[in-house]
Amino acid sequence: MLDERLDAEAGIVSQPVSEEQKAAIAEVRNQYQAKIAEVEILHRGEMVGMMDPAAREAAEQQYRQERGRLERERDSKIEQARAPR
């Protein structure tokens, strides 16, 4: 509600999302949910045998960066799917 009011005040007109766009958005979300889950599983497996605190921190940072990259990529593709055609 607040976003809609702020958009209206700013002169931003939002278009309703078509069924085709909804399907494309759902597909992107499903693909990236699977990619993120895969990265998380690999990360957890890597962390199990890792005892060195510095190596654990480096692996954790790498995981956060990869997850962030995938989330940004997903969000960008969702915005592309929402764009009017």
Sequence and secondary structure as in RCSB ss.txt:
>XXXX:A:sequence
MLDERLDAEAGIVSQPVSEEQKAAIAEVRNQYQAKIAEVEILHRGEMVGMMDPAAREAAEQQYRQERGRLERERD
SKIEQARAPR
>XXXX:A:secstr
 HHHHHHHHHT       HHHHHHHHHHHHHHHHHHHHHHHHHHHHHHT   HHHHHHHHHHHHHHHHHHHHHHH
HHHHHHHS  
